[in-house]
Amino acid sequence: MPFRSTARTLTFATLALIAASAGVAPLRAQANKMDNMDPSQGAPLASPARHAQVSFGSGPAAINISYNSPSIRGRKIMGGLVPYGKIWRTGANPATTLVTTADIHIGTLAVPAGTYTLYTLPGQQDWLLIVNKQIGQWGTEYHQDKDLGRVPMQAATRTSPQESMSISFENTTSDATQLHIRWENTDRYVPITLK
């Protein structure tokens, strides 16, 4: 009997050792995965918040855009992380927000003063900028019935990849600007004018 009990104990100890050593690799993988996480929350760290702002016109006309800026970090972005033919939050984490203190036109779309969410619909050839009336939601929550409208975007040439996504206003005059969205090898823009 003592021999059987000792053999059984050794078998259980061997199985426990094998099970423990088999679990080491997954734990290491989880530890590496956790490197980009907030230890107190157990959630991915948010992409850094960025802001684009332009003021123009003879009065107090201003447009502000708040967004979070993701980075490439070795990933394929357009047609990969950001799939073609699907609505994109145009940033990371919370929805990208546009606030305008004046009535404007984004492309041919009339946009009254107010607060909106910006989405894009990327394609291999053509992109659409979507101005949506729902605000305050997480970036992946999209309701097409809340669209104010959609505007075709134009393409600009990039000579080298851009690591972090950006939104900027360029070629600004007293009553017009261009809204640029850049990331990886993509630069898409749309004109904005005061009404």
C-alpha positions in Angstrom: 0.0 0.0 0.0 2.7 2.6 0.8 4.3 2.0 -2.6 1.0 2.6 -4.4 0.4 5.8 -2.4 3.9 7.1 -3.1 3.6 6.3 -6.9 0.2 8.0 -7.0 1.7 11.1 -5.2 4.6 11.2 -7.7 2.2 10.9 -10.6 0.1 13.8 -9.3 3.2 15.8 -8.6 4.6 15.2 -12.2 1.2 16.1 -13.7 1.1 19.3 -11.6 4.6 20.2 -12.7 3.8 19.6 -16.4 0.6 21.7 -16.1 2.4 24.5 -14.3 5.2 24.7 -16.8 2.7 24.5 -19.7 1.0 27.6 -18.2 4.2 29.7 -18.2 4.2 30.6 -21.9 0.6 31.9 -21.8 1.3 33.9 -18.7 4.3 35.5 -20.4 2.2 36.3 -23.4 -0.4 37.8 -21.2 2.2 39.9 -19.4 3.5 41.2 -22.7 0.0 42.0 -23.8 -0.6 43.8 -20.5 2.4 46.2 -21.3 0.0 48.4 -23.2 -2.7 48.3 -20.5 -3.5 50.4 -17.5 -2.8 48.1 -14.6 -5.5 49.6 -12.4 -8.2 49.1 -15.0 -7.0 46.0 -16.9 -7.9 47.9 -20.1 -5.9 49.2 -23.1 -4.4 52.6 -22.6 -6.3 55.3 -24.4 -4.7 56.9 -27.5 -3.5 60.4 -26.7 -6.1 63.1 -27.0 -5.4 65.8 -29.7 -7.3 68.9 -30.8 -7.5 70.8 -34.1 -8.7 74.3 -34.0 -9.3 77.1 -36.5 -10.8 80.6 -36.1 -11.6 82.7 -39.1 -14.0 85.2 -40.5 -14.8 88.7 -39.5 -16.7 87.7 -36.4 -16.1 85.1 -33.7 -16.4 82.2 -36.0 -14.5 79.2 -34.8 -14.3 75.4 -35.4 -12.9 73.0 -32.9 -12.3 69.3 -33.4 -11.5 67.0 -30.5 -10.2 63.5 -31.3 -7.8 60.8 -30.0 -4.8 60.0 -32.2 -3.9 56.3 -32.7 -0.5 55.2 -34.0 0.6 52.7 -36.6 2.9 50.6 -34.3 3.9 48.3 -37.1 0.3 47.5 -38.3 -1.3 47.8 -41.7 -3.8 50.7 -41.3 -5.8 51.5 -44.4 -7.5 48.4 -45.7 -6.4 46.5 -42.5 -7.1 48.0 -39.1 -9.3 50.6 -40.9 -11.2 48.4 -43.4 -12.4 49.8 -46.7 -16.2 50.1 -47.0 -16.9 50.3 -43.3 -17.7 53.3 -41.1 -14.6 54.5 -39.2 -14.7 56.6 -36.0 -11.9 58.8 -37.5 -9.6 58.4 -34.5 -9.6 56.2 -31.4 -11.7 55.7 -28.3 -14.5 58.3 -28.0 -16.1 59.7 -31.1 -14.4 62.6 -32.9 -16.3 65.8 -32.1 -16.7 69.0 -34.2 -18.0 72.2 -32.6 -18.7 75.2 -34.8 -19.8 78.6 -33.5 -20.9 79.7 -37.0 -23.0 78.2 -39.9 -20.5 76.6 -42.3 -20.4 74.5 -45.5 -18.3 71.4 -45.4 -17.9 70.7 -49.1 -21.5 71.3 -50.3 -23.1 70.3 -47.0 -24.7 73.1 -45.0 -23.8 72.7 -41.4 -25.6 74.9 -38.8 -23.7 76.2 -35.8 -23.6 73.4 -33.2 -21.9 70.2 -32.1 -21.5 67.1 -34.3 -19.7 63.8 -34.5 -17.3 63.1 -37.5 -17.0 59.7 -39.0 -15.5 58.7 -42.3 -16.3 55.9 -44.8 -12.9 55.0 -46.3 -12.6 53.4 -49.7 -9.6 52.3 -51.8 -10.4 55.2 -54.2 -13.1 57.4 -52.7 -13.7 58.6 -49.1 -16.8 60.2 -47.5 -16.8 62.5 -44.5 -19.9 61.9 -42.4 -21.3 64.7 -40.2 -23.6 63.0 -37.6 -25.9 64.8 -35.1 -25.6 62.2 -32.3 -22.9 63.3 -29.8 -21.3 62.1 -26.6 -21.1 58.4 -27.6 -18.2 56.0 -27.8 -16.5 56.1 -31.3 -17.9 52.8 -32.5 -21.5 53.6 -31.8 -22.8 54.9 -35.1 -26.5 55.5 -36.2 -26.9 56.4 -39.9 -30.4 57.9 -39.2 -28.6 60.7 -37.2 -26.5 61.8 -40.2 -26.7 65.4 -41.1 -25.0 64.5 -44.4 -22.1 62.9 -46.2 -19.4 64.8 -48.2 -16.9 63.4 -50.7 -13.3 63.9 -49.7 -10.4 64.7 -52.0 -7.0 63.0 -51.9 -3.6 64.6 -51.5 -0.2 63.0 -52.1 2.0 61.9 -49.1 5.7 61.3 -49.7 6.2 59.3 -46.5 4.1 57.4 -44.0 2.8 59.3 -41.0 3.0 57.3 -37.7 0.2 59.0 -35.7 -3.2 60.0 -37.1 -3.8 63.7 -37.3 -6.6 66.1 -38.1 -5.6 69.6 -39.1 -6.8 72.8 -40.8 -4.7 74.1 -43.6 -4.8 76.7 -46.4 -6.9 78.9 -44.1 -8.1 82.3 -45.3 -10.5 84.8 -43.8 -13.6 82.7 -44.8 -12.3 79.2 -45.8 -10.0 76.3 -44.7 -9.3 72.7 -45.6 -9.9 69.9 -43.1 -7.2 67.3 -43.5 -7.2 63.7 -42.1 -3.8 62.0 -42.3 -2.5 58.6 -41.3 -0.1 56.1 -42.7 0.1 57.0 -46.5 -3.3 58.6 -46.6 -4.1 62.4 -46.7 -7.8 63.1 -47.3 -9.4 66.6 -47.1 -12.5 68.6 -47.6 -13.0 72.3 -48.0 -14.8 74.3 -45.3 -16.3 77.7 -45.9 -18.3 80.2 -43.9 -21.9 80.5 -45.1 
